[in-house]
């Protein structure tokens, strides 16, 4: 087919873009509820959670999330996006409601672990869905826009859960997001399809007149059948996918420490209340859309669809800023601005490594497996990030500031990630013979 525009094809492309964007943004509504509710849950008259309790509850969630990434990444290629998302999203809704009814630390921890497993169903299958409808030459820009979902979703989730908790009580930080996510589930059921071929349209490469990317440069696309164990196996043996996974392991602790702990950090530093702490912390999330858009557009238009150069530059800048962050003045303007800068810089490599590059090097046929592997290993790093305040306090002892060492450790990890990617500056995925 010629590369001209087809109205039916274009309508389906943007319908899939919109519903998958909304679906992943929606997952964050139930993911962020516990982080926002922490300042209430730590009160003795509510649940009396200690910093250690909150760290290990977050850790249980992150372990389940990491294991789920490996599982749902493979299942996304085997069973398709639709089946995985419909089950995982509905599970997230039900678990969030149950968390709102929780009354003990053990119950809250077990349910948040279950929430982690449900949340893991989202990223890899939805990324694959986008890869099926958008080709490599446009994928950086498109995924730059698409990856605003988790940044914008995190911002909305913080504000929504914070306002609900402040107005109605902490339990509504779980109830209200669950209700909204259920409506998104209904929309997804009616509007989503897995591939262009499912609605009688040709593959995206044929529509755009492009060569199809392959996992093994010695093979043709026909030798890599979609949904086969052969494709899954080849992705799992791909060295570039494993390098991306290692880099994401080093990047994700920073993002999730701030995602889960910024309200507590800001409360301790500035003495702000639950809603104000959540709002200042959400500056980190608010910067995300700007970062993902900038990273995607620059990778396509400046570096000609090369993702690595943009990642390397942003990682080194972020490492420097993380080391300087604790020396900012203890004011709302300075901390809010600092959160915004960190969010802008970290969402560039985060979205490119976990999103665009995973689809590029895993190809659309193995995109879910590749994204699951990268995010799965990254989520092991996430476990470190969300539990850092708990075990840093134990290592350093009472009376010692834990935040200076934490930001130092994170800065070093980000610099190492940049060094690992630097030799791959010009790397591109192979195409068919």
C-alpha positions as CSV (number, residue, x, y, z in Angstrom):
1,X,0.0,0.0,0.0
2,X,1.2,3.5,-0.8
3,X,2.3,5.7,2.2
4,X,-0.8,8.0,1.6
5,X,-3.3,8.6,4.3
6,X,-6.3,6.3,4.8
7,X,-9.1,7.8,6.8
8,X,-10.1,4.5,8.4
9,X,-6.6,3.5,9.2
10,X,-5.9,7.0,10.7
11,X,-9.0,6.9,12.8
12,X,-8.0,3.5,14.3
13,X,-4.5,4.7,14.9
14,X,-5.6,7.6,17.0
15,X,-8.4,5.7,18.7
16,X,-5.8,3.1,19.9
17,X,-3.4,5.9,20.9
18,X,-6.1,7.6,22.9
19,X,-7.6,4.6,24.7
20,X,-4.2,3.1,25.5
21,X,-3.0,6.5,26.8
22,X,-6.1,6.8,29.0
23,X,-5.7,3.2,30.2
24,X,-2.2,3.5,31.5
25,X,-2.9,7.0,33.0
26,X,-5.8,5.3,34.7
27,X,-3.6,2.7,36.3
28,X,-1.8,5.4,38.2
29,X,-5.0,6.5,39.9
30,X,-5.0,3.3,42.0
31,X,-1.2,3.1,42.2
32,X,-0.6,6.5,43.8
33,X,-3.4,6.2,46.5
34,X,-1.2,4.6,49.2
35,X,1.6,7.2,48.7
36,X,-0.9,10.0,49.2
37,X,-2.6,8.4,52.1
38,X,0.7,7.8,54.0
39,X,0.6,11.0,56.0
40,X,-2.8,10.1,57.4
41,X,-2.0,6.4,57.9
42,X,1.1,7.2,60.0
43,X,-1.0,9.0,62.6
44,X,-1.5,6.8,65.7
45,X,-5.2,7.3,65.8
46,X,-5.5,6.0,62.2
47,X,-3.2,3.1,61.6
48,X,0.1,4.2,63.2
49,X,2.3,3.2,60.3
50,X,6.0,3.7,61.0
51,X,8.5,4.7,58.3
52,X,9.7,1.1,58.3
53,X,6.1,-0.2,57.9
54,X,5.6,2.0,54.9
55,X,8.9,1.0,53.3
56,X,8.1,-2.7,53.6
57,X,4.6,-2.3,52.4
58,X,6.0,-0.4,49.4
59,X,8.6,-3.2,49.0
60,X,5.9,-5.9,48.9
61,X,4.1,-4.0,46.2
62,X,7.3,-3.5,44.2
63,X,8.3,-7.2,44.4
64,X,4.9,-8.2,43.1
65,X,5.1,-5.6,40.4
66,X,8.5,-6.8,39.3
67,X,7.5,-10.4,39.1
68,X,4.3,-9.4,37.3
69,X,6.3,-7.5,34.6
70,X,8.1,-10.6,33.6
71,X,4.9,-12.6,33.5
72,X,2.6,-10.2,31.8
73,X,5.3,-9.1,29.3
74,X,5.4,-12.6,27.9
75,X,1.7,-13.1,28.1
76,X,1.1,-9.8,26.3
77,X,2.8,-11.3,23.2
78,X,1.2,-14.7,23.6
79,X,-2.4,-13.6,24.5
80,X,-2.6,-10.1,23.2
81,X,-3.1,-6.7,24.9
82,X,-6.9,-6.9,25.2
83,X,-7.2,-9.9,27.4
84,X,-4.4,-8.9,29.8
85,X,-5.6,-5.3,30.3
86,X,-9.2,-6.1,30.9
87,X,-8.3,-8.6,33.6
88,X,-5.5,-6.6,35.2
89,X,-7.4,-3.3,35.3
90,X,-10.5,-4.7,36.8
91,X,-8.4,-6.4,39.4
92,X,-6.7,-3.1,40.3
93,X,-10.2,-1.5,40.8
94,X,-11.3,-4.3,43.2
95,X,-8.0,-4.3,45.2
96,X,-8.1,-0.5,45.6
97,X,-11.7,-0.7,47.1
98,X,-10.5,-3.4,49.5
99,X,-7.5,-1.3,50.6
100,X,-10.0,1.5,51.4
101,X,-11.7,-0.9,53.9
102,X,-8.4,-2.1,55.4
103,X,-7.8,-1.7,59.1
104,X,-4.5,-3.4,59.9
105,X,-0.9,-3.1,58.7
106,X,-0.8,-6.7,57.5
107,X,-4.0,-6.4,55.5
108,X,-2.8,-3.2,53.9
109,X,0.6,-4.8,53.0
110,X,-1.0,-7.9,51.4
111,X,-3.5,-5.9,49.4
112,X,-0.8,-3.4,48.2
113,X,1.2,-6.4,47.0
114,X,-1.8,-7.6,45.1
115,X,-2.2,-4.1,43.7
116,X,1.4,-4.4,42.4
117,X,0.6,-7.5,40.5
118,X,-2.4,-5.9,38.9
119,X,-0.5,-2.8,38.0
120,X,2.2,-4.9,36.3
121,X,-0.3,-6.0,33.7
122,X,-0.4,-2.5,32.2
123,X,2.8,-1.2,30.6
124,X,4.2,-4.0,28.4
125,X,0.9,-5.0,26.7
126,X,-0.1,-1.4,26.1
127,X,3.3,-0.5,24.7
128,X,3.0,-3.4,22.3
129,X,-0.5,-2.1,21.2
130,X,1.0,1.2,20.3
131,X,3.9,-0.5,18.4
132,X,1.4,-2.4,16.3
133,X,-0.3,0.9,15.0
134,X,2.8,3.2,14.8
135,X,6.0,2.5,12.9
136,X,9.6,3.1,13.8
137,X,10.2,6.3,12.0
138,X,7.5,8.1,14.0
139,X,7.7,6.0,17.2
140,X,9.9,8.4,19.2
141,X,7.6,11.3,18.7
142,X,4.5,9.3,19.2
143,X,5.8,7.5,22.3
144,X,7.0,10.8,23.6
145,X,3.3,12.0,23.5
146,X,2.0,8.6,24.7
147,X,4.4,8.3,27.6
148,X,2.9,11.5,29.1
149,X,0.3,9.0,30.4
150,X,2.1,7.9,33.5
151,X,3.5,11.4,34.2
152,X,0.1,13.1,33.8
153,X,-1.6,10.1,35.4
154,X,0.7,10.4,38.5
155,X,0.0,14.1,38.8
156,X,-3.8,13.7,38.5
157,X,-3.7,10.7,40.9
158,X,-1.8,12.7,43.6
159,X,-4.2,15.6,43.4
160,X,-7.4,13.5,43.2
161,X,-6.4,11.1,46.0
162,X,-5.1,14.1,48.1
163,X,-8.3,16.1,47.8
164,X,-10.5,13.0,48.4
165,X,-8.6,12.1,51.6
166,X,-8.7,15.7,52.8
167,X,-12.4,16.2,52.2
168,X,-13.9,12.7,53.0
169,X,-11.1,10.9,54.9
170,X,-8.2,8.7,54.0
171,X,-10.3,5.7,52.8
172,X,-11.6,7.8,49.9
173,X,-8.0,8.2,48.6
174,X,-8.6,4.6,47.5
175,X,-12.4,4.6,46.8
176,X,-12.5,7.6,44.4
177,X,-9.6,6.6,42.1
178,X,-11.1,3.1,41.9
179,X,-14.4,4.5,40.7
180,X,-12.7,6.6,38.0
181,X,-10.6,3.6,36.8
182,X,-13.7,1.4,36.4
183,X,-15.2,3.9,34.0
184,X,-11.9,3.8,32.0
185,X,-12.2,0.0,32.0
186,X,-15.6,0.3,30.3
187,X,-14.2,2.6,27.6
188,X,-11.3,0.3,27.0
189,X,-13.7,-2.7,26.5
190,X,-15.5,-0.9,23.7
191,X,-12.7,1.1,22.0
192,X,-9.6,-1.1,22.0
193,X,-8.3,-3.7,19.4
194,X,-4.9,-5.4,19.3
195,X,-3.7,-5.0,15.7
196,X,-4.6,-3.3,12.5
197,X,-5.2,-6.8,11.0
198,X,-8.0,-7.3,13.6
199,X,-10.1,-4.6,11.9
200,X,-9.2,-5.6,8.3
201,X,-6.3,-3.3,7.8
202,X,-2.7,-4.1,6.7
203,X,0.3,-4.1,9.0
204,X,1.7,-0.6,9.8
205,X,4.9,-1.2,7.9
206,X,3.0,-2.0,4.7
207,X,0.8,1.1,5.3
208,X,3.9,3.3,5.7
209,X,6.0,1.6,3.1
210,X,8.8,0.7,5.6
211,X,11.0,-2.2,6.2
212,X,10.0,-4.3,9.2
213,X,12.4,-4.5,12.1
214,X,13.6,-7.9,13.1
215,X,15.1,-9.3,16.3
216,X,17.7,-11.4,14.6
217,X,19.4,-9.7,11.6
218,X,19.9,-13.1,10.0
219,X,16.2,-13.7,9.8
220,X,13.2,-12.4,7.8
221,X,9.9,-11.2,9.4
222,X,8.3,-14.4,8.2
223,X,10.7,-16.4,10.3
224,X,9.6,-14.5,13.4
225,X,5.9,-15.3,13.8
226,X,4.0,-13.1,16.2
227,X,2.9,-14.7,19.5
228,X,5.3,-17.6,19.1
229,X,7.7,-18.9,21.7
230,X,10.5,-18.5,19.1
231,X,10.0,-14.7,19.2
232,X,9.9,-14.7,23.0
233,X,13.1,-16.7,23.2
234,X,14.9,-14.5,20.7
235,X,13.9,-11.3,22.7
236,X,15.2,-12.9,25.9
237,X,18.5,-13.6,24.2
238,X,18.9,-10.1,22.8
239,X,21.9,-8.4,24.4
240,X,20.7,-4.9,23.7
241,X,17.4,-5.6,25.4
242,X,19.3,-6.8,28.5
243,X,21.5,-3.7,28.4
244,X,18.4,-1.5,28.4
245,X,17.1,-3.6,31.3
246,X,20.3,-3.0,33.3
247,X,20.1,0.7,32.7
248,X,16.5,0.8,33.8
249,X,17.4,-1.1,36.9
250,X,19.7,1.9,37.8
251,X,17.2,4.6,36.7
252,X,14.0,3.4,38.3
253,X,15.0,3.7,42.0
254,X,15.1,7.5,41.7
255,X,11.7,7.8,40.0
256,X,10.0,5.5,42.5
257,X,11.6,7.0,45.6
258,X,10.1,10.4,44.6
259,X,6.9,8.9,43.3
260,X,6.2,7.1,46.7
261,X,8.1,9.2,49.2
262,X,8.0,12.8,48.0
263,X,4.9,13.7,50.1
264,X,6.6,12.3,53.2
265,X,10.0,14.0,52.4
266,X,8.3,17.4,51.8
267,X,6.2,17.0,55.0
268,X,9.3,16.4,57.1
269,X,11.3,19.2,55.4
270,X,8.7,21.9,55.2
271,X,6.0,20.8,57.7
272,X,3.3,21.0,55.1
273,X,0.0,19.1,55.4
274,X,-1.2,16.1,53.4
275,X,-2.7,18.0,50.5
276,X,0.1,20.6,50.2
277,X,2.8,17.9,50.4
278,X,1.0,15.9,47.7
279,X,0.7,18.9,45.5
280,X,4.3,20.0,45.8
281,X,5.4,16.4,45.2
282,X,3.2,16.3,42.1
283,X,5.5,18.9,40.5
284,X,7.7,15.8,39.8
285,X,4.9,14.2,37.9
286,X,3.8,17.4,36.2
287,X,7.2,17.8,34.6
288,X,6.9,14.3,33.2
289,X,4.9,15.1,30.1
290,X,7.3,17.9,29.2
291,X,10.3,15.5,29.6
292,X,8.7,12.6,27.6
293,X,7.7,15.0,24.8
294,X,11.1,16.6,24.6
295,X,12.9,13.2,24.6
296,X,10.7,11.7,21.9
297,X,10.8,14.6,19.6
298,X,14.6,15.2,20.0
299,X,15.3,11.5,19.4
300,X,13.3,11.5,16.1
301,X,14.1,14.9,14.7
302,X,17.6,15.7,16.0
303,X,19.1,12.2,16.3
304,X,17.1,10.5,13.4
305,X,15.3,8.0,15.6
306,X,18.4,7.2,17.7
307,X,17.2,6.9,21.3
308,X,20.6,6.4,23.1
309,X,22.1,9.9,22.7
310,X,19.2,11.7,24.4
311,X,19.2,9.2,27.2
312,X,22.9,9.6,27.9
313,X,22.8,13.4,28.0
314,X,19.8,13.5,30.3
315,X,21.2,10.9,32.7
316,X,24.5,12.8,33.2
317,X,22.6,16.1,33.8
318,X,20.2,14.4,36.2
319,X,23.1,12.8,38.2
320,X,24.6,16.2,38.7
321,X,21.3,17.7,39.9
322,X,20.5,14.9,42.3
323,X,23.8,15.5,44.1
324,X,22.9,19.2,44.4
325,X,19.2,18.8,45.3
326,X,19.6,18.6,49.1
327,X,21.4,22.0,49.0
328,X,18.3,23.9,47.7
329,X,16.7,26.4,50.1
330,X,14.0,24.8,52.3
331,X,11.1,26.8,50.7
332,X,8.0,25.7,48.8
333,X,9.2,27.4,45.6
334,X,12.6,25.9,45.7
335,X,11.5,22.4,46.5
336,X,8.6,22.5,44.0
337,X,11.0,23.8,41.3
338,X,13.6,21.1,42.2
339,X,11.0,18.4,41.9
340,X,10.0,19.7,38.5
341,X,13.5,19.7,37.2
342,X,14.2,16.2,38.4
343,X,10.9,15.0,36.9
344,X,11.8,16.6,33.5
345,X,15.2,15.0,33.4
346,X,14.3,11.5,34.6
347,X,11.2,11.0,32.4
348,X,13.3,11.5,29.3
349,X,15.5,8.3,29.7
350,X,12.7,6.6,31.6
351,X,10.2,6.8,28.7
352,X,12.8,6.2,26.0
353,X,14.4,3.2,27.6
354,X,11.2,1.5,28.9
355,X,9.1,2.6,26.0
356,X,10.5,3.5,22.6
357,X,13.8,1.6,22.7
358,X,12.2,-1.5,24.1
359,X,9.7,-1.6,21.2
360,X,12.5,-0.7,18.7
361,X,14.9,-3.5,19.7
362,X,12.2,-6.0,20.7
363,X,10.2,-5.2,17.5
364,X,6.5,-5.0,17.5
365,X,6.3,-8.8,17.5
366,X,8.3,-9.1,20.7
367,X,7.5,-5.7,22.2
368,X,5.6,-6.9,25.1
369,X,8.3,-9.4,26.1
370,X,11.0,-6.8,25.7
371,X,9.1,-4.2,27.7
372,X,8.3,-6.7,30.3
373,X,11.9,-7.7,30.7
374,X,13.2,-4.1,30.8
375,X,10.4,-3.1,33.2
376,X,10.8,-6.3,35.3
377,X,14.5,-5.7,35.9
378,X,13.8,-2.0,36.4
379,X,11.2,-2.9,39.0
380,X,13.8,-4.7,41.0
381,X,15.5,-1.4,41.1
382,X,12.2,0.1,42.1
383,X,12.2,-2.1,45.2
384,X,15.4,-0.5,46.2
385,X,14.0,2.9,45.7
386,X,10.8,2.5,47.7
387,X,12.6,0.8,50.6
388,X,15.6,3.1,50.8
389,X,14.2,5.3,53.5
390,X,13.4,2.3,55.7
391,X,16.7,0.5,55.5
392,X,18.8,3.7,55.3
393,X,17.3,4.7,58.7
394,X,18.3,1.3,60.1
395,X,21.9,1.5,58.7
396,X,22.5,5.1,59.7
397,X,20.7,4.8,63.1
398,X,18.3,7.2,64.8
399,X,19.1,10.9,64.8
400,X,21.0,10.8,61.4
401,X,19.7,12.5,58.3
402,X,18.9,9.8,55.8
403,X,18.1,12.0,52.8
404,X,21.7,13.3,52.0
405,X,23.0,9.7,51.6
406,X,20.0,8.7,49.6
407,X,20.3,11.4,47.0
408,X,24.1,10.7,46.8
409,X,23.5,7.0,46.1
410,X,20.9,7.8,43.5
411,X,23.1,10.3,41.7
412,X,25.9,7.7,41.5
413,X,23.5,5.1,40.1
414,X,22.3,7.5,37.4
415,X,25.8,8.4,36.3
416,X,26.7,4.6,36.0
417,X,23.6,4.2,33.8
418,X,24.8,6.9,31.5
419,X,28.2,5.3,31.3
420,X,26.7,2.0,30.3
421,X,24.7,3.5,27.4
422,X,27.5,5.8,26.2
423,X,29.2,3.1,24.0
424,X,25.8,2.4,22.2
425,X,25.5,6.1,21.1
426,X,24.7,5.2,17.4
427,X,23.0,1.9,17.9
428,X,19.8,1.2,15.8
429,X,17.7,-2.0,15.5
430,X,18.3,-4.2,12.5
431,X,15.7,-4.4,9.7
432,X,14.5,-7.3,7.5
433,X,16.6,-8.6,4.6
